Amino acid sequence: ETVVIGSLDDLKKYSHPKNTYFVLRHGEAENNTKYVISSKAETQHHLTEKGKAQVHEAAEWLVDKKIDLIFMSPFVRTRETAAIVAKRLGLTADKVIIEPSIHELNAGIYDGMDFREFIAKLPFDSRFDVQPPQGENYADIKKRMGDFLYSLEKKYSGKRILIVTHDSPAFLLVAAAKGFDREHILGIRGNADHFLQNASPMILDFVPLPHNHEYELDFHRPYIDTIELSMPADVNGKPGRRLVRVPEVFDCWFESGSMPFGEAHYPFENKDIFEPKPAGLSGLFKKSRGYPADFIAEGQDQTRGWFYSMLVLGVALFGKSPYKNVIVNGLVLAEDGQKMSKHLKNFPDLMLTVNKYGADALRFYLLSSPLVRAQEFAFAERGVDEVAKKHIGRLMNVVTFYEMYAGGVKDIESRKANAVSTNPLDLWILARLAELTEEVTAGMEKYELDRATRPFMDFIDDLSTWYIRRSRDRLKGDGLDKQAALATTRRVLIETAKLLAPFMPFTAEDIYLRLNVFASTDKESVHLEEWPVAHKFDAKLLTEMKEVRRIASLALEARMKAKINVRQPLAKLSVKGAAISPELAAIILDEINVKEIAFDETAAIDIELDTVLTPELKEEGAVREFIRAIQDARKEKGLTIQDRAVLTIDGDAVVTDLISKNKATISAATLLKDIVFKKLEGEEVMIAEFKVKLDISK
């Protein structure tokens, strides 16, 4: 005869305890009335008169239970409790046994402490992990109580046994008998002061169960083989035949394959979710709750195990595949291309890598690699470092920059300003955002994760090194243009956070929450947001801005060859090609620092700079050099953009004349409230072609 055990309830039908157990907490004792921790057996805390009366009442309940043996804790209060019960039940002294292992919890240095103070130092939810100095925690108590219970099963048979102990040991004895894990134990205990009231007897619901060393239910080998199973006794009480487990173990992939419905505890619960396949017909679901899954993802070596067994079981039981799409990951190799090996130590420690670079950097690095296309991938720590610095670092610098200049403009009005912005930089970055949304969405919809992640790299670079850099003066300024720049930056960052959420969940959450603190309409988390919709964007503007950046790059190279600093204005830049809009041309003029730009489709070379420096251009260049030096001085003094400072400068008459003439420009650019000319101590520095001394202070 073959018996198939498919659940814990099934197992309990064939696992039979050899004895019947009762549990009794001692009656009220002096430590209870004093509300103190009493965890030493030698402490003389006797039963109170009320406690003795409680025990007499419990003994009456036990009279007809036919108790054969009493095991008691060695404490005074438990021994007095057991003595009263034994006398009422007529048990002789040899039937009452002191058992040291069922003693009260050992509170260590907290012994004698007020119970309320003890609870404060050792809350219930920490008692498995935190151990009182020189004492024990719940894990220790549960193990000794479980050891005791199962030792009784080995030693005795057909006995009715009363266990007289304390509250926490009784509670954890029940937990060990049931095979509860830590989370379940803390859940049923809650924050109640007591599990059992004084002298409250109970029958222990117990059958031997497969368990690990912490007496947690575990059906796996070797634990399942320690439990003796047998058929139920017949009507005459004759024990049933012993059951012997078949030695073979079924392919564990069968267990993994049952995950789609097993996680819902089907068929023991949630039968309304699934409908088994009728004979000759395809199965249908009554309700769809995650079955079939939109996608599953695992390593290449799982395809013949997990993927296949899920498919077989899903179709056999329900007439439908349990998944719609599959993402197969390749194998991660060491940087040298060899298989990762603990023996060779050819890979960095995972948690050290996470702690050094952050989980998001590691996650993004792997998601953007060939690994997600089932290819082998050589892991290099420098790749994670690059993601952390170039992508996450740059993006968070943009967030910080926005926060620096946003001030009180994080409200709804700043968003309205964005709607009417005609600034080409705003229009361009919003078009780039729409393009990013389209590209990421396309990759996600096709489950091509590398294709979905890679567009972020160029976008973050564009946002940081072009949009923000070219918008610095706007953000430092005033009026509608500043509000438009702030609102655009905020919108771009929030939408980027939504797109990044699946790939960099922590970074995305940080950005979203930091930028949404003033908006009542925003969600609690970026992960509760709707996925962004890709709107139509101006592809022509994107093309034109690429041309702007190409021209700017060539012109900057020409400046370097001519050894002329960018802060030095030049008169003219000539460009081969068709003219672009004045708004975009203005960006080139500002980027290259030239007064005029001319386009000529017939020009012989791509760009040509007029490098002749007039006195006026030299003066303007000198002013820019002074502005840079003053900004550096502000940084050295730790001044913020909120600080309006006073500049003191010591130079010759030419310097004084130059600064006085351009005072308004310099003050506005460097946030000065005044410029003072007087003698200073210290070393001179070179600014442009001038030797000066300067100091800056609030």
Disulfide bonds with the S-S distance in Angstrom:
none
